[in-house]
Amino acid sequence: MPKMSKVNIAVIGAGMAGLKAASTLHSIGMNVTVFEKSRGLGGRLASRRTEFGHFNHGAQYVTARDPGFDAFLQEATEFNAARNWTPNLHRGTRADATADAGLSPIARHVGNLAVEQWYQGAPQMNKLIRPLVLPFTIQKQHRITRIEPLNQRSFMLHDDLDGAFGPFDGVIVTAPAPQTVQLLQPLSSRYTPISDVVMAPCWSVMVAFEKPFPTGFDAMLYPSPEISWAARTAQNNDIFHRRTPDPWVLHASPEWSRAHLEEDKDRVIEKLLAALRNASGIKLPELHSVQAHRWRHARTEVPLGKSHLNGMNGRVIAAGDWCLGARVEAAWRSGQTAAHAMIETLLG
Ligand SMILES: Cc1cc2nc3c(=O)[nH]c(=O)nc-3n(C[C@H](O)[C@H](O)[C@H](O)COP(=O)(O)OP(=O)(O)OC[C@H]3O[C@@H](n4cnc5c(N)ncnc54)[C@H](O)[C@@H]3O)c2cc1C
């Protein structure tokens, strides 16, 4: 059996899947290096800093069905990296200002969704991964462009700045499916099924209103065909003392995002704000600031259907939410099982 500290593993991607895989391998003593193309960690658990606070412009809330992920959320809550979120939620069209402005609990509005507890990262969404950030090496702003097999048992990674890293005994790739397949298909046809995964895009608009947006709801699910989600991004259930500017995040529906994928950001903002005005039936307050972000690969529509995909004698493993579904929990589970599969390959 190899000495753990001599086993070198590379993980591509520092979202929930990559960090769950990295922390699992690190905690049994393997030498782990995470490569992340962005400046920050969390991937689609994303928050953007502005002059008056953070917008969560990716994942909005997290739920747990798997006991292991539930335990992670409890741990994250104790760690102050997560908190319960109980928005006053409206489901469907016409979330207007005259609607119930009381602080009714989620259960009154969402039917069967109410069986789930909702969590958010604390103080903002991208902090949810904090319990998984252990003292392994994280190479930020390194976009891996190629995995080079040196032989059957070791691999070099190359980035877009001509950097070369390794050798590694194993690699776990957790980029969204279309990016993972680009990296892995040159290695083996075993990875071809990843091409069948379908991920929907999402336009996200971050808007700060000068005055509170006068609705009794903190979040709206599908208030219009254009908008799949609109939510006040600050945690403030006190409708009489809302802070200003009032920050909201709008997510365009998959259909609308696909149809407007290449549209100019300003036009997207204009159209989605108009859709919000129509859906709410009220004039929107003056805008303090507004920006948009395009997620090309936001939510899985057709998953792989298994928790991870092995190739190269089990030493190069594909993982990510898209293996199992469209939720943060799917990413966590996929990262975990990919790490266990790597342990099995190397030590089994
Ligand atoms: C708008 C939106 C709303 C959502 N809402 C919810 C929600 O409310 N609830 C929920 O549970 N889920 C939601 N999701 C889905 C959730 O965010 C994802 O399921 C989860 O965060 C995916 O984690 P992951 O680690 O698999 O992938 P990611 O978070 O995408 O992580 C992959 C990482 O890999 C990096 N990367 C990619 N290519 C390379 C490369 N070549 N080299 C180095 N690094 C690379 C990326 O920068 C990224 O950080 C939402 C997603 C979006 C976009």
PDBQT file of the ligand as one rigid body, heavy atoms in Angstrom, charges set to zero:
ROOT
HETATM    1  C1  LIG A 401     -28.321  30.712 -11.402  1.00  0.00    +0.000 C 
HETATM    2  C2  LIG A 401     -28.222  29.421 -10.621  1.00  0.00    +0.000 A 
HETATM    3  C3  LIG A 401     -29.155  29.122  -9.649  1.00  0.00    +0.000 A 
HETATM    4  C4  LIG A 401     -29.062  27.936  -8.911  1.00  0.00    +0.000 A 
HETATM    5  N1  LIG A 401     -29.928  27.725  -7.900  1.00  0.00    +0.000 NA
HETATM    6  C5  LIG A 401     -29.752  26.640  -7.105  1.00  0.00    +0.000 A 
HETATM    7  C6  LIG A 401     -30.517  26.490  -5.917  1.00  0.00    +0.000 A 
HETATM    8  O1  LIG A 401     -31.300  27.369  -5.545  1.00  0.00    +0.000 OA
HETATM    9  N2  LIG A 401     -30.330  25.353  -5.177  1.00  0.00    +0.000 N 
HETATM   10  C7  LIG A 401     -29.416  24.398  -5.525  1.00  0.00    +0.000 A 
HETATM   11  O2  LIG A 401     -29.273  23.406  -4.783  1.00  0.00    +0.000 OA
HETATM   12  N3  LIG A 401     -28.666  24.550  -6.629  1.00  0.00    +0.000 NA
HETATM   13  C8  LIG A 401     -28.794  25.639  -7.414  1.00  0.00    +0.000 A 
HETATM   14  N4  LIG A 401     -27.998  25.823  -8.504  1.00  0.00    +0.000 N 
HETATM   15  C9  LIG A 401     -27.078  24.725  -8.874  1.00  0.00    +0.000 C 
HETATM   16  C10 LIG A 401     -25.839  24.693  -7.963  1.00  0.00    +0.000 C 
HETATM   17  O3  LIG A 401     -25.234  25.955  -7.946  1.00  0.00    +0.000 OA
HETATM   18  C11 LIG A 401     -24.891  23.628  -8.516  1.00  0.00    +0.000 C 
HETATM   19  O4  LIG A 401     -25.578  22.392  -8.543  1.00  0.00    +0.000 OA
HETATM   20  C12 LIG A 401     -23.612  23.427  -7.704  1.00  0.00    +0.000 C 
HETATM   21  O5  LIG A 401     -23.141  24.626  -7.146  1.00  0.00    +0.000 OA
HETATM   22  C13 LIG A 401     -22.587  22.814  -8.645  1.00  0.00    +0.000 C 
HETATM   23  O6  LIG A 401     -21.377  22.534  -7.965  1.00  0.00    +0.000 OA
HETATM   24  P1  LIG A 401     -20.193  21.854  -8.766  1.00  0.00    +0.000 P 
HETATM   25  O7  LIG A 401     -19.023  21.800  -7.857  1.00  0.00    +0.000 OA
HETATM   26  O8  LIG A 401     -20.656  20.587  -9.393  1.00  0.00    +0.000 OA
HETATM   27  O9  LIG A 401     -19.895  22.826 -10.003  1.00  0.00    +0.000 OA
HETATM   28  P2  LIG A 401     -19.420  24.340 -10.004  1.00  0.00    +0.000 P 
HETATM   29  O10 LIG A 401     -19.947  25.070  -8.835  1.00  0.00    +0.000 OA
HETATM   30  O11 LIG A 401     -19.737  24.861 -11.366  1.00  0.00    +0.000 OA
HETATM   31  O12 LIG A 401     -17.841  24.224  -9.813  1.00  0.00    +0.000 OA
HETATM   32  C14 LIG A 401     -16.991  23.922 -10.889  1.00  0.00    +0.000 C 
HETATM   33  C15 LIG A 401     -15.732  24.784 -10.745  1.00  0.00    +0.000 C 
HETATM   34  O13 LIG A 401     -14.806  24.396 -11.753  1.00  0.00    +0.000 OA
HETATM   35  C16 LIG A 401     -14.134  25.567 -12.212  1.00  0.00    +0.000 C 
HETATM   36  N5  LIG A 401     -13.587  25.218 -13.526  1.00  0.00    +0.000 N 
HETATM   37  C17 LIG A 401     -14.274  24.929 -14.660  1.00  0.00    +0.000 A 
HETATM   38  N6  LIG A 401     -13.412  24.609 -15.656  1.00  0.00    +0.000 NA
HETATM   39  C18 LIG A 401     -12.163  24.686 -15.122  1.00  0.00    +0.000 A 
HETATM   40  C19 LIG A 401     -10.867  24.476 -15.664  1.00  0.00    +0.000 A 
HETATM   41  N7  LIG A 401     -10.694  24.099 -16.942  1.00  0.00    +0.000 N 
HETATM   42  N8  LIG A 401      -9.794  24.652 -14.857  1.00  0.00    +0.000 NA
HETATM   43  C20 LIG A 401      -9.968  25.035 -13.553  1.00  0.00    +0.000 A 
HETATM   44  N9  LIG A 401     -11.186  25.263 -12.995  1.00  0.00    +0.000 NA
HETATM   45  C21 LIG A 401     -12.265  25.081 -13.762  1.00  0.00    +0.000 A 
HETATM   46  C22 LIG A 401     -15.238  26.608 -12.241  1.00  0.00    +0.000 C 
HETATM   47  O14 LIG A 401     -14.701  27.919 -12.224  1.00  0.00    +0.000 OA
HETATM   48  C23 LIG A 401     -16.003  26.277 -10.962  1.00  0.00    +0.000 C 
HETATM   49  O15 LIG A 401     -15.507  26.990  -9.847  1.00  0.00    +0.000 OA
HETATM   50  C24 LIG A 401     -28.036  27.008  -9.222  1.00  0.00    +0.000 A 
HETATM   51  C25 LIG A 401     -27.085  27.324 -10.193  1.00  0.00    +0.000 A 
HETATM   52  C26 LIG A 401     -27.164  28.529 -10.871  1.00  0.00    +0.000 A 
HETATM   53  C27 LIG A 401     -26.086  28.884 -11.857  1.00  0.00    +0.000 C 
ENDROOT
TORSDOF 0
